[in-house]
Amino acid sequence: MWVPQLSEFSQPMYLSIADALARDISNGVLNEGDRLPTLRELATTLNVTPGTISRAYSEAHRRRLVQGEVGRGTYVLNQKQLELPASNSAAAPLNLGQSELLDLSIIKPYSETLEYWLRGALVGMAKSTDFARALDYAPDGGHPAHREAGAQWLRHSLPDAQWQQVVITAGAQHGLMVAMSALTNAGDLVLCEELCYPGIISLAHGLERRLRGVPMDGEGIIPEALRELCQREKPAMLVCVATCQNPTAAIMSQKRRAQIAALAEEFDFIILDDDIYGFLATDPSIKPLSAFAPDRSVYLTSLSKSVMPALRVGYIYSPPKLLSRLTSMVRSSVWMPSPLTAQLASNVITEGLDKKLIRIQRNEAAGRQAIAREIFANFEMKTQPYSYHVWLTLPEPWTSDEFTMLARANGVLVLSGTQFQAERSGITRCVRLVLMSPTSQDELRFALTKLASLIDSDPRRYY
């Protein structure tokens, strides 16, 4: 079996494997028609994931070194047949190296194992006896069976969740839009963390709501600052991410959640509890923020971060008095979320695949957090043991915008802290780095090492 001889680590593992393959073909170690090891065989030998090998073989195919055929595997191509004639042909494009950027800008789950599990779920859905209900219109709020599956998912955080209070949405962003549209009016004041998910900012302005950021500390929103804002103006809604907040990764204590809920009661505003990262909590016994004020809170979650981004299904849990407004807004916005997608999500939940995938994601996140802590040991960084991202403070004289621009020029995408400012309040030295996007931990280490090296340099040398 062919085993690549890898050089000293200086690039992502999949590129090193592809380079070793090209070298062995050039040196005659591998010849035309030689069959390469399977993904699993080579992954086991090199102690990497099958996804890394798949990416290496894809890169080798792009370079026209190998060809894959169903049933035969991956084999070496005849390189002489691929050479262009010396004349009467267009010149081959000059390869100036890899243009692919290492993307640490989008929060998403580790994807290398998802295809295997979801392929089985898709096949199972197609064979199930209740598949027909996924092919028709669904009633307001979603099909009862899909809402029951949603309630089952919610019971991880809300043990007494009832399916009758579940509204299915086309993902968490759609859920945010539904709740903000249905429960507030144009011109209303909507509060959120002073550093918040950019989707909240664009949504509030798109719906013509007045958005105001509430000052934060290490746990998130500061109750005293929230009270001060409420005394000056009357908010209609507070949008809050109480667990693994995006971007600061803050987690509110139980005491802090109770304080925020008490202020919602005192000043009569609705809490939109965005708990999309609740499954990453370090202490699962801490109840969601909405549980402290259930009659004036809307709880929101989805499967995009825990299962897969393409599974655009979200779940709103609402007090009965708000249900009709929420279901009406779902109908007005998309008529209904896809029953086909809701059926797949229901199968994933009822068959217990969600729990298995959550374990995979938490374990992978913990491993990647360890890499980040090692590489950024000398820098100020906020994160959590199972968080998908870190909030990194750059040393002076860096600013987040110039660092983001230079990181991109060096092949790594990150997000500047200014994009998270609810009110664009000024210059920041923080950037958000997503750890789960790279296909392997080796690729992540490579990307973070590049960033650490850039941080250690003087930004004035790039002026």
C-alpha positions in Angstrom: 0.0 0.0 0.0 1.3 3.4 -0.9 2.1 5.6 2.1 3.2 9.2 1.5 6.5 10.4 2.9 5.5 13.8 4.3 7.9 16.6 4.7 8.1 18.9 7.8 4.7 20.5 8.5 4.4 23.9 6.7 1.0 23.7 5.1 -2.4 22.0 5.5 -2.1 18.2 5.6 -4.1 17.6 2.5 -1.7 19.7 0.4 1.3 17.8 1.8 -0.3 14.5 0.8 -1.1 15.8 -2.7 2.5 17.1 -3.0 3.9 13.7 -1.9 1.7 11.9 -4.4 3.0 14.2 -7.2 6.6 13.6 -6.1 6.2 9.8 -6.0 4.6 9.8 -9.5 7.5 12.0 -10.8 10.1 9.7 -9.2 8.6 6.5 -10.5 7.4 5.2 -7.2 3.9 5.2 -8.5 3.1 4.3 -12.1 0.1 4.6 -14.4 -2.8 2.4 -13.2 -1.5 2.0 -9.7 -4.4 1.9 -7.3 -4.2 4.2 -4.3 -5.3 3.2 -0.8 -8.9 3.8 0.2 -9.8 6.9 2.2 -10.2 4.9 5.4 -7.0 2.9 4.9 -4.8 5.9 4.4 -6.6 7.9 7.1 -5.9 5.1 9.6 -2.3 4.9 8.6 -1.6 8.6 8.8 -3.9 9.1 11.9 -6.0 11.8 10.1 -9.7 11.9 9.2 -11.1 10.3 6.0 -12.2 13.8 5.0 -8.5 15.0 4.9 -7.6 12.1 2.6 -10.7 12.9 0.4 -9.6 16.5 0.1 -6.0 15.4 -0.8 -7.3 13.1 -3.5 -9.6 15.9 -4.8 -6.5 18.1 -5.0 -4.6 15.4 -6.8 -7.5 15.0 -9.3 -7.5 18.8 -9.8 -3.8 18.5 -10.8 -4.7 15.6 -13.1 -2.6 13.2 -11.2 -5.3 10.6 -10.5 -8.7 9.5 -11.5 -11.5 8.0 -9.4 -14.1 5.5 -10.7 -17.0 4.0 -8.8 -16.2 0.4 -8.0 -12.5 0.7 -9.0 -11.2 3.3 -6.6 -8.6 6.0 -7.2 -5.7 5.2 -9.6 -2.7 7.0 -11.1 -3.2 8.6 -14.6 -0.7 8.3 -17.5 1.1 11.7 -17.2 2.6 11.6 -20.7 -0.9 11.4 -22.2 -1.8 14.6 -20.3 1.1 16.6 -21.8 0.1 19.2 -24.3 1.7 19.3 -27.8 4.5 21.7 -28.2 2.7 23.7 -30.9 -0.8 24.3 -32.3 -2.4 24.4 -28.8 -3.4 27.1 -26.4 -0.9 27.7 -23.6 -1.8 26.1 -20.3 -2.8 28.5 -17.6 0.1 29.3 -15.2 -0.4 27.9 -11.8 0.7 30.5 -9.3 0.0 28.4 -6.3 -3.0 27.7 -4.1 -5.6 30.5 -4.1 -7.9 28.8 -1.6 -8.4 30.8 1.6 -8.6 29.2 5.0 -12.0 30.3 6.2 -12.3 31.0 9.9 -15.1 33.5 9.5 -18.3 31.3 9.4 -19.6 29.5 12.4 -20.7 26.0 11.4 -20.3 22.5 12.8 -17.4 20.2 11.9 -18.5 18.6 8.7 -16.2 15.7 7.9 -18.5 13.1 9.5 -21.9 14.6 8.5 -22.1 13.2 5.0 -21.9 9.6 6.4 -24.6 10.1 9.0 -27.0 12.2 6.9 -26.8 10.0 3.9 -28.3 7.2 6.0 -30.9 9.6 7.4 -32.0 10.6 3.9 -32.3 7.0 2.8 -34.2 6.1 5.9 -36.6 9.0 5.3 -37.3 7.9 1.8 -38.1 4.4 3.0 -40.3 5.4 6.0 -44.0 4.7 6.0 -44.8 8.4 6.9 -42.8 9.9 4.1 -46.0 11.0 2.3 -46.7 13.7 4.9 -43.4 15.4 3.8 -44.8 15.9 0.3 -47.9 18.0 1.1 -48.7 21.3 2.6 -48.4 21.6 6.3 -50.9 23.3 8.7 -50.0 26.5 10.5 -47.1 26.1 12.8 -46.0 22.9 11.1 -47.2 19.3 11.0 -48.0 18.0 14.5 -45.5 15.1 14.2 -42.8 17.6 13.2 -43.7 19.9 16.1 -43.6 16.9 18.5 -40.1 16.1 17.2 -39.2 19.8 17.8 -40.5 19.6 21.3 -38.4 16.5 21.9 -35.3 18.5 20.8 -36.3 21.4 23.0 -36.7 19.1 26.1 -32.9 19.0 26.3 -33.3 22.6 27.6 -37.0 22.9 28.5 -38.0 19.6 30.0 -41.7 20.4 30.0 -41.9 21.6 26.4 -45.3 20.7 24.7 -45.6 20.3 21.0 -48.7 22.6 20.8 -46.4 25.6 21.7 -43.8 24.8 19.0 -43.7 26.8 15.8 -41.4 25.5 13.0 -39.3 28.0 11.1 -36.9 27.8 8.1 -33.9 28.1 10.4 -32.9 30.4 13.3 -32.4 33.6 11.2 -36.0 33.1 9.9 -37.1 32.6 13.5 -35.5 35.9 14.5 -37.3 37.6 11.6 -40.6 36.0 12.5 -40.4 37.0 16.2 -39.2 40.5 15.6 -41.8 41.2 12.9 -44.7 39.6 14.8 -44.0 41.0 18.2 -42.7 44.5 17.6 -43.6 47.4 15.2 -41.6 49.7 13.0 -39.9 52.4 15.1 -39.9 50.2 18.3 -36.8 50.0 20.4 -35.1 46.6 20.3 -32.2 45.9 22.6 -29.4 43.4 22.2 -25.9 42.9 23.5 -23.5 45.8 22.5 -21.5 43.1 20.6 -23.9 40.9 18.8 -24.4 38.6 15.8 -24.4 40.7 12.6 -27.7 39.1 11.4 -29.5 40.8 14.3 -28.1 44.2 13.2 -29.1 43.8 9.6 -32.5 42.4 10.5 -33.4 45.2 12.9 -32.5 47.9 10.5 -34.2 46.1 7.6 -37.4 46.0 9.6 -37.0 49.6 10.6 -36.6 48.9 14.4 -34.3 51.1 16.5 -31.5 48.9 17.7 -29.6 49.7 20.9 -26.7 47.7 22.3 -26.6 47.0 26.1 -23.1 47.1 27.8 -21.6 43.8 28.7 -19.2 42.1 31.0 -17.8 38.6 31.2 -21.2 37.1 31.6 -23.0 39.1 28.9 -25.5 41.9 29.4 -25.0 43.9 32.6 -28.4 44.1 34.5 -27.6 47.6 35.9 -26.9 48.9 32.4 -30.1 47.3 31.1 -32.1 48.9 33.9 -30.6 52.3 33.1 -31.6 52.0 29.4 -35.2 50.9 30.4 -35.6 53.9 32.6 -34.7 56.3 29.8 -36.7 54.6 27.0 -39.3 51.8 26.7 -37.9 48.8 24.8 -40.3 46.4 23.1 -37.9 43.4 22.9 -34.6 42.2 24.1 -32.7 39.8 21.8 -30.2 37.8 23.9 -27.8 34.9 23.4 -27.2 33.7 26.9 -25.0 30.7 26.1 -21.7 30.9 24.1 -22.7 34.4 23.0 -21.6 35.4 19.5 -19.0 36.8 19.4 -17.7 37.0 23.0 -18.5 33.4 23.9 -19.9 34.6 27.3 -22.2 32.4 29.3 -24.7 33.9 31.7 -24.9 32.5 35.2 -28.2 31.4 36.6 -28.3 34.4 38.8 -27.7 36.8 35.9 -30.5 35.2 33.9 -32.9 35.6 36.7 -32.0 39.3 37.0 -32.6 39.9 33.3 -35.9 38.1 33.4 -37.0 40.2 36.4 -36.2 43.4 34.5 -38.4 42.1 31.6 -41.2 41.7 34.0 -40.6 45.1 35.6 -40.4 47.1 32.4 -42.8 45.0 30.3 -40.7 43.9 27.3 -40.4 40.6 25.5 -37.3 38.4 25.7 -36.2 36.7 22.5 -34.0 34.0 23.9 -31.7 32.9 21.0 -30.3 29.6 22.3 -28.8 28.3 19.1 -25.6 27.4 21.0 -27.3 25.9 24.1 -26.0 22.4 23.3 -22.5 23.7 23.9 -23.1 24.7 27.5 -20.5 23.7 30.0 -23.2 23.4 32.8 -26.3 21.8 31.3 -28.2 22.3 34.6 -28.4 26.1 34.0 -31.9 26.8 32.6 -32.4 28.9 29.4 -33.0 32.6 29.9 -36.7 32.2 28.8 -37.4 29.7 31.5 -37.1 32.5 34.1 -39.9 34.5 32.4 -41.9 32.0 30.4 -45.0 34.2 29.9 -43.0 36.9 28.1 -40.3 35.0 26.4 -39.9 33.4 23.0 -37.3 30.6 22.9 -35.5 30.0 19.6 -33.1 27.3 18.4 -32.3 25.3 15.3 -30.3 22.4 14.0 -27.8 24.3 11.8 -25.0 24.5 14.3 -25.5 21.1 16.0 -26.3 18.9 13.0 -25.6 20.6 9.6 -26.0 24.1 8.1 -28.1 22.9 5.2 -30.8 21.5 7.5 -32.7 24.8 7.6 -35.1 24.0 10.4 -35.7 26.1 13.5 -38.0 25.8 16.4 -39.7 28.6 18.3 -41.2 27.8 21.7 -43.8 30.4 22.6 -46.3 31.2 25.4 -49.8 30.4 24.1 -50.8 34.1 24.0 -48.2 34.8 21.3 -48.7 31.7 19.1 -51.2 33.0 16.6 -49.0 36.1 15.8 -46.0 34.0 15.3 -47.7 31.3 13.1 -49.3 34.1 11.1 -45.9 35.7 10.4 -44.4 32.4 9.3 -47.3 32.1 6.8 -46.8 35.6 5.6 -43.0 35.3 5.1 -42.6 31.8 3.6 -46.1 30.3 3.7 -44.5 27.2 5.3 -41.1 25.9 6.0 -40.3 22.9 3.8 -42.1 19.8 5.2 -39.5 17.7 3.5 -36.7 19.3 5.5 -38.8 19.2 8.7 -39.4 15.5 8.1 -35.6 14.9 7.8 -35.0 16.9 11.0 -37.7 14.9 12.8 -36.1 11.6 11.8 -32.7 12.8 13.0 -34.2 13.7 16.4 -36.6 10.8 16.9 -33.9 8.2 15.9 -31.4 9.7 18.4 -28.9 10.8 15.7 -29.0 14.4 17.1 -27.4 13.2 20.4 -24.7 11.3 18.5 -23.9 14.3 16.4 -23.8 16.6 19.4 -21.3 14.4 21.1 -19.1 14.4 18.0 -19.3 18.2 17.7 -18.5 18.8 21.4 -15.6 16.4 21.3 -14.2 18.0 18.2 -14.7 21.5 19.6 -12.8 20.6 22.8 -9.9 19.4 20.7 -9.8 22.5 18.6 -10.1 24.7 21.7 -7.0 23.0 23.1 -5.1 24.0 19.9 -6.2 27.6 20.1 -5.2 27.8 23.8 -1.8 26.5 22.9 -1.1 28.8 20.0 -2.6 31.9 21.6 -1.3 31.3 25.1 0.3 34.7 25.2 -2.7 36.6 24.0 -5.9 37.7 25.6 -8.7 35.4 24.4 -12.3 34.8 25.5 -13.9 31.4 24.9 -15.6 28.3 26.4 -14.5 24.7 26.5 -16.9 23.6 23.8 -17.4 26.9 21.9 -17.0 26.9 18.1 -15.2 30.2 18.2 -12.8 32.4 20.2 -12.9 36.2 20.7 -9.3 37.3 20.5 -8.0 40.7 21.6 -5.1 42.0 19.5 -2.1 43.7 21.1 -1.6 47.4 20.4 -1.1 49.0 17.9 -3.2 46.5 15.9 -6.8 47.4 15.0 -9.3 44.7 14.1 -10.0 46.0 10.6 -6.4 46.2 9.5 -5.6 42.8 11.0 -8.6 41.3 9.2 -7.5 42.8 5.9 -3.9 41.6 6.3 -5.0 38.1 7.5 -7.0 37.8 4.2 -3.9 38.8 2.2 -2.1 36.0 4.0 -4.7 33.4 3.1 -6.9 33.4 6.3 -10.4 34.8 6.6 -11.5 36.1 10.0 -14.2 38.6 11.1 -13.3 42.1 12.5 -14.8 43.1 15.8 -16.4 46.2 14.2 -18.9 43.9 12.4 -20.4 42.9 15.7 -20.9 46.4 17.1 -24.6 47.0 17.4 -24.1 50.8 17.1 -20.7 50.9 15.3 -19.3 52.7 18.3 -15.7 53.0 17.3 -12.4 51.2 16.7 -11.8 47.8 18.3 -8.9 45.5 18.7 -10.9 42.2 18.8 -11.5 39.6 16.1 -13.6 36.5 16.0 -11.9 33.3 14.9 -14.0 30.2 14.1 -12.3 26.9 14.9 -14.7 24.4 13.4 -14.6 25.5 9.7 -11.2 23.9 8.7 -11.6 20.3 7.6 -9.0 19.0 10.0 -7.2 20.0 13.2 -3.9 20.1 11.3 -5.4 22.6 8.9 -6.7 24.6 11.9 -3.3 24.6 13.5 -1.7 25.8 10.3 -4.2 28.7 10.0 -3.9 29.7 13.7 -0.1 29.6 13.5 -0.2 31.9 10.5 -2.4 34.3 12.5 -0.2 34.2 15.6 2.9 34.9 13.5 1.1 37.9 11.9 0.0 39.2 15.4 3.6 39.0 16.6 4.8 41.3 13.8 4.6 45.1 13.8 1.6 46.2 11.8 3.5 49.3 10.7 5.7 47.2 8.5 2.7 46.6 6.2 1.9 50.3 5.8 
